[in-house]
Amino acid sequence: MAEKSRDQPPMSAMTEVLADLQRTSHWQEGVYKQLHAHPELSFQETKTAALAASKLKELGYEVVETIGRTGVVGILRNGEGQTVLARADMDALPVKENTGLPYASTLTAADNDGETVNVAHACGHDAHVACLLGAAELLAEGRDSWAGTFIALFQPAEEVAGGATAMVADGLRERIPKPDVAFAQHVLAYPAGTIGTQVGPVLSAGDSIRITLHGKGSHGSMPHNSVDPVVLAALVVLRLQTIVSRETKPGEFAVLTVGSSVAGSKSNIIADRAVLLVNLRTYDMAVRQRMIDSIERMVKAECEASGSPHPPEFDYYDQYPLTENDSEVTERITSAFRSHFGSQTVFDLGRVTASEDFSHIPDALGTPYTYWGVGCIDAEKYAKALKSGRVQQEIPVNHSEFFAPVIEPTLSIGTQALVVATLTYLAK
């Protein structure tokens, strides 16, 4: 009994704090639809941030604005106790929405290169914001049931792996109380009404690399006067495939994708360079480093073999850390979820090959954390697709133009999850 009471918030505290869930859900739906219809690109989340800051101030939070450019943090101090941080990301994607929803985004915006792009919340960050605001309200109104400090952090620019580090660089550590534990969640293409947890590595580390290969241009009819970067690029692409198939131990996870190969503009012109865009995903930092070393070794060797006039150039960008859940925190939160929602609701998420920058924040603060998934696909639709063996064909996933979380029970479960996790540490 002692272990159970340590891992699970007292039922009276939970009941009291969640008593106003239905009223909170009413305005949450409106906020969600507003955010979904008005998405903002990374580091452009000014309206989203203003909405979050306004709601937090209304609830009595101390608010820190424009941290990490467009980030917002709300702090609710409620006597002596531990400090819990919960994070929601805010940015949208350069995707044209094709969901057919009445509140679908039709907006465009200028990206960092000045190009006009379509913008949509194709990853569910609008749901994250709505859930955290809902949890912030429930905890503010139920403060008689808990003691300590709750921090609601709204992070920009997760999609470009820049928002978390920007907040840290902008003095986050000095501007908030040190959290004892940190949480984050993400809506995922699983049945709505379910929650997935995972001990240890849960999201892979991610690295993008722009590789510039230098050749020597010439007329297409005179290849003997050239160093053809198209041929060089083809050799490099093929060689890189052996890093996973021949240099990575069977059973070790590694993904290497060449997502773009660009060279030349006309059939009778041999260009002077080619550019490859490469993406890596790993769960082991030693494997990651070995892959990076292999890429540079192979590319340099192919360039030398082809007689390139200049060495290749490597530009690393959009680098995501490994998200590795603390075992003790995760087991404690999973136990609390099972107690509150029922064991049938909580499933083993396993390792997800997507990547996140959230862990930069708790790592910089020296705080243990856990990151869980919230199902957001209509449960009946998912069950039918699963029964027919067509989940991959029929269920849109994050970043798809068709990705459309069902509003309920997604927002309700996501909000409750944040409250349950918080009260696991702060309930009286």
C-alpha positions in Angstrom: 0.0 0.0 0.0 2.9 2.4 0.7 4.3 1.9 -2.8 0.9 2.5 -4.4 0.3 5.7 -2.5 3.7 7.0 -3.5 3.2 6.3 -7.2 -0.4 7.4 -7.5 -2.0 10.8 -6.6 -4.7 10.6 -3.9 -8.1 10.0 -5.5 -9.7 12.9 -3.6 -7.1 15.3 -5.1 -7.6 13.9 -8.6 -11.4 14.1 -8.3 -11.3 17.7 -7.0 -8.9 19.0 -9.7 -10.7 17.3 -12.6 -14.1 18.3 -11.4 -14.2 21.2 -13.9 -13.0 19.1 -16.8 -16.2 19.4 -18.7 -16.3 23.2 -18.5 -12.6 23.3 -19.5 -13.3 21.0 -22.5 -15.9 23.5 -23.8 -13.5 26.3 -24.4 -10.7 24.0 -25.3 -12.5 22.9 -28.4 -12.8 26.5 -29.6 -9.1 27.2 -28.9 -8.1 24.1 -30.7 -10.1 25.0 -33.8 -8.8 28.5 -33.7 -5.2 27.3 -33.6 -5.8 24.7 -36.2 -7.2 27.2 -38.6 -4.4 29.7 -37.9 -1.2 27.8 -37.8 2.2 29.5 -37.6 5.6 28.4 -38.8 8.6 27.8 -36.6 9.7 31.0 -34.7 6.7 32.8 -36.2 4.2 31.6 -33.5 3.4 35.2 -32.2 -0.4 34.8 -32.2 -0.2 31.3 -30.7 2.2 32.6 -28.0 0.0 35.6 -27.3 -3.0 33.4 -26.8 -1.2 31.1 -24.4 0.2 34.1 -22.4 -3.2 35.8 -22.2 -4.8 32.6 -20.9 -2.0 32.0 -18.3 -2.3 35.6 -17.0 -6.0 35.2 -16.7 -5.4 32.1 -14.5 -3.0 34.0 -12.3 0.3 32.5 -13.5 3.5 34.5 -13.6 4.3 34.7 -17.3 7.6 35.0 -19.0 7.2 36.0 -22.7 9.4 36.1 -25.8 11.9 33.6 -24.3 13.7 31.8 -27.1 12.1 34.4 -29.5 8.5 33.2 -29.3 8.4 30.9 -26.3 6.1 31.4 -23.3 6.4 30.1 -19.8 3.7 30.2 -17.0 4.7 29.7 -13.4 2.1 28.8 -10.7 3.6 28.8 -7.2 1.4 27.1 -4.6 3.3 26.7 -1.4 6.1 24.3 -0.4 6.6 21.2 -2.5 8.2 19.8 -5.6 8.3 21.6 -9.0 6.8 20.0 -12.2 7.4 21.3 -15.7 5.0 20.4 -18.6 5.8 21.4 -22.1 3.8 21.9 -25.3 5.3 22.7 -28.7 3.5 25.3 -30.8 4.7 25.5 -34.4 3.1 24.2 -37.6 4.5 22.7 -40.8 4.9 24.0 -44.4 2.2 21.6 -45.6 -1.0 22.1 -47.6 -3.8 20.7 -45.5 -6.2 18.3 -47.3 -8.4 17.1 -44.5 -11.7 18.6 -45.6 -12.4 19.8 -42.1 -14.6 23.0 -41.7 -11.8 24.5 -39.6 -8.9 23.4 -42.0 -6.1 25.8 -42.6 -6.0 27.7 -45.9 -3.1 30.0 -44.8 0.2 30.6 -46.5 3.3 32.3 -45.0 6.9 33.2 -46.0 9.4 30.7 -44.8 13.0 31.4 -43.8 14.1 31.6 -47.4 11.3 34.1 -48.3 9.4 31.5 -50.2 5.6 31.5 -49.9 4.4 28.1 -48.5 1.2 26.5 -47.3 1.0 26.2 -43.5 -0.9 23.5 -41.5 -0.9 21.9 -38.1 -0.2 18.5 -39.6 1.6 17.3 -36.5 -0.9 18.1 -33.8 0.9 20.8 -31.9 -2.4 22.7 -31.8 -3.7 19.9 -29.6 -0.7 20.0 -27.4 -1.2 23.8 -26.7 -4.9 23.2 -26.0 -4.2 20.3 -23.6 -1.6 22.2 -21.6 -3.8 25.3 -21.3 -6.6 23.1 -20.1 -4.3 21.4 -17.5 -3.1 24.9 -16.5 -6.6 26.0 -15.8 -7.6 22.8 -13.9 -4.5 23.0 -11.7 -5.0 26.7 -11.0 -8.6 26.2 -10.0 -7.8 23.1 -8.0 -4.8 24.4 -6.0 -6.3 23.5 -2.7 -5.6 19.8 -3.6 -1.9 20.2 -4.3 1.2 22.0 -3.2 4.4 23.0 -5.0 5.0 24.7 -8.3 3.7 24.0 -11.7 5.4 25.3 -14.8 3.6 25.4 -18.2 6.1 25.8 -21.0 5.1 26.6 -24.5 8.0 25.9 -26.9 8.5 27.3 -30.4 10.2 25.8 -33.4 10.2 22.1 -32.5 9.9 21.3 -36.2 13.3 22.8 -37.0 15.0 21.5 -33.9 15.7 25.1 -32.7 13.1 26.1 -30.2 14.3 24.2 -27.1 17.9 25.3 -27.5 16.8 28.8 -28.1 14.9 28.9 -24.8 17.8 27.5 -23.0 20.2 30.0 -24.6 17.8 32.8 -23.6 18.3 32.1 -19.9 15.5 29.6 -19.2 17.5 28.0 -16.4 17.8 31.4 -14.5 14.2 32.5 -15.2 12.2 29.6 -13.8 12.4 27.5 -10.7 14.4 24.3 -11.1 12.0 21.5 -12.0 12.2 18.1 -10.1 10.6 16.4 -13.1 9.5 17.3 -16.6 6.8 16.0 -18.9 5.9 16.2 -22.6 3.4 14.4 -24.8 2.5 14.0 -28.4 -0.6 13.1 -30.3 0.1 10.1 -32.5 -1.7 7.9 -35.0 -3.1 5.4 -32.4 -6.7 5.0 -31.3 -8.1 8.0 -29.6 -8.6 7.4 -25.9 -5.3 5.5 -25.4 -2.0 6.5 -24.0 1.4 5.0 -24.8 4.4 5.0 -22.5 7.9 3.7 -22.9 10.9 3.3 -20.5 14.3 4.3 -21.9 14.8 5.5 -25.5 11.5 6.5 -27.0 12.3 8.9 -29.9 15.4 8.6 -32.0 18.2 11.1 -32.4 18.0 12.8 -35.8 20.6 14.5 -38.0 20.2 16.1 -41.4 23.3 16.6 -43.5 23.7 18.8 -46.6 26.6 17.3 -48.7 28.0 19.4 -51.5 30.0 17.4 -54.1 32.3 19.4 -56.4 32.8 18.5 -60.0 34.0 20.2 -63.2 31.4 21.5 -65.6 31.5 20.9 -69.3 29.4 20.5 -72.5 27.3 17.4 -72.4 29.0 16.2 -75.6 32.5 16.5 -74.1 32.4 14.5 -70.9 36.1 13.8 -71.1 36.6 17.5 -70.1 34.5 17.1 -67.0 34.3 15.7 -63.5 30.7 14.7 -63.7 28.9 15.4 -60.3 25.9 13.4 -61.3 27.9 10.2 -61.6 29.7 11.1 -58.4 26.5 11.6 -56.6 25.1 8.3 -57.8 28.2 6.5 -56.6 28.0 8.3 -53.2 24.3 7.4 -52.8 25.0 3.7 -53.5 28.0 3.6 -51.2 26.1 5.2 -48.3 23.5 2.4 -48.4 26.2 0.0 -47.1 26.6 1.9 -43.8 23.4 0.3 -42.5 23.5 -3.0 -44.5 27.3 -3.8 -44.0 28.7 -1.6 -41.2 25.9 -1.7 -38.6 25.6 -4.7 -36.5 22.4 -6.7 -37.1 19.9 -5.8 -34.3 21.3 -2.3 -33.9 18.8 0.3 -35.1 19.9 2.8 -37.8 18.2 4.6 -40.6 20.0 6.5 -43.4 17.9 8.2 -46.1 19.1 10.3 -49.0 16.0 12.4 -49.4 17.3 14.7 -52.2 19.9 14.6 -54.9 20.1 17.7 -57.1 22.6 18.5 -59.9 22.4 20.4 -63.2 19.5 22.0 -65.0 19.8 21.0 -68.7 20.4 17.7 -70.5 23.4 18.9 -72.5 25.3 20.6 -69.6 27.4 18.8 -67.1 27.1 20.8 -63.9 30.0 21.7 -61.6 28.4 20.4 -58.4 25.7 18.2 -56.8 24.0 18.5 -53.5 22.7 15.6 -51.4 20.4 15.9 -48.4 20.9 13.0 -46.0 18.9 12.1 -42.9 20.0 9.8 -40.0 18.0 8.2 -37.2 19.7 6.4 -34.3 19.0 5.3 -30.7 22.6 4.8 -29.7 25.1 7.7 -29.7 28.0 5.4 -30.5 26.1 4.2 -33.6 25.3 7.7 -34.6 29.0 8.8 -34.4 30.1 5.8 -36.3 27.6 6.5 -39.1 28.7 10.2 -39.3 32.3 9.1 -39.5 31.5 6.5 -42.2 29.6 9.1 -44.3 32.5 11.5 -44.3 35.0 8.8 -45.0 33.0 7.3 -47.9 32.1 10.7 -49.5 35.7 11.9 -49.3 37.0 8.7 -50.8 34.5 8.8 -53.7 35.4 12.4 -54.4 39.1 11.6 -54.5 38.5 8.6 -56.7 36.5 10.8 -59.1 39.1 13.5 -59.2 37.0 16.2 -57.6 38.7 19.6 -57.8 37.6 20.5 -54.3 36.9 18.5 -51.1 33.3 17.8 -50.3 31.4 20.1 -47.8 29.3 18.8 -44.9 26.7 21.0 -43.4 24.9 19.5 -40.3 21.5 21.0 -39.5 18.1 20.1 -37.9 19.9 17.9 -35.3 17.6 16.3 -32.7 18.8 14.7 -29.5 17.9 11.3 -28.3 14.7 11.3 -26.2 15.4 8.8 -23.4 12.8 8.5 -20.7 13.9 8.2 -17.1 12.9 4.7 -15.9 11.8 5.6 -12.4 9.7 8.6 -13.6 8.2 6.7 -16.5 7.2 3.7 -14.3 5.7 5.9 -11.7 3.7 7.9 -14.3 2.6 4.7 -16.1 1.3 3.3 -12.8 -0.7 6.5 -12.2 -2.1 6.5 -15.8 -3.3 2.8 -15.3 -4.9 3.7 -12.0 -6.7 6.7 -13.4 -7.6 5.6 -16.9 -7.6 1.8 -16.5 -5.0 -0.7 -17.7 -6.8 -1.2 -21.1 -6.2 2.5 -22.0 -2.4 2.4 -21.4 -0.2 0.6 -23.9 3.5 0.0 -24.5 4.5 2.7 -27.0 7.8 1.1 -27.9 10.5 3.0 -29.8 9.2 5.6 -32.3 11.6 6.6 -35.1 10.5 10.2 -35.2 12.6 12.8 -33.4 12.1 15.6 -30.9 14.1 18.5 -29.3 12.2 18.5 -26.0 14.9 16.7 -24.1 17.3 19.7 -24.6 15.2 21.5 -21.9 15.3 18.9 -19.1 18.8 18.0 -19.9 19.9 21.6 -19.6 18.0 21.9 -16.3 19.4 18.6 -14.9 15.8 17.2 -14.6 14.6 13.7 -15.2 11.7 13.4 -17.7 9.2 11.2 -19.4 7.5 11.6 -22.8 4.4 9.8 -23.8 2.0 9.4 -26.7 -1.7 10.2 -26.9 -3.8 8.4 -29.4 -5.8 10.7 -31.7 -7.4 8.6 -34.5 -11.1 7.7 -34.4 -11.0 4.4 -32.5 -13.6 2.7 -34.7 -11.8 3.7 -37.9 -8.5 2.5 -36.5 -10.1 -0.9 -35.4 -11.5 -1.5 -38.9 -8.2 -0.7 -40.5 -6.4 -2.9 -38.1 -8.8 -5.8 -38.8 -8.3 -5.5 -42.5 -4.5 -5.2 -42.2 -4.6 -1.8 -43.8 -3.5 0.6 -41.0 -0.5 1.9 -43.0 -2.7 2.5 -46.1 -5.8 4.0 -44.3 -4.6 5.8 -41.2 -2.8 9.2 -41.9 0.2 9.8 -39.6 1.8 13.0 -38.4 3.1 15.3 -41.1 0.6 13.9 -43.6 -1.6 16.4 -45.4 -4.6 14.2 -44.3 -3.6 14.1 -40.6 -6.6 15.1 -38.6 -6.9 14.2 -34.9 -10.4 13.7 -33.6 -11.1 16.5 -31.0 -12.6 14.1 -28.4 -11.6 12.2 -26.6 -8.1 13.4 -27.7 -8.2 16.7 -25.8 -9.8 15.3 -22.7 -7.3 12.4 -22.4 -4.3 14.7 -23.2 -5.5 17.2 -20.6 -6.2 14.6 -17.9 -2.8 12.9 -18.6 -1.0 16.2 -17.8 -3.0 16.7 -14.6 -2.6 13.1 -13.5 1.2 13.2 -14.1 1.5 16.5 -12.3 -0.5 15.4 -9.3 1.5 12.3 -9.0 4.2 14.6 -7.7 2.3 17.5 -6.2 -0.9 16.1 -4.7 -1.4 16.7 -1.0 
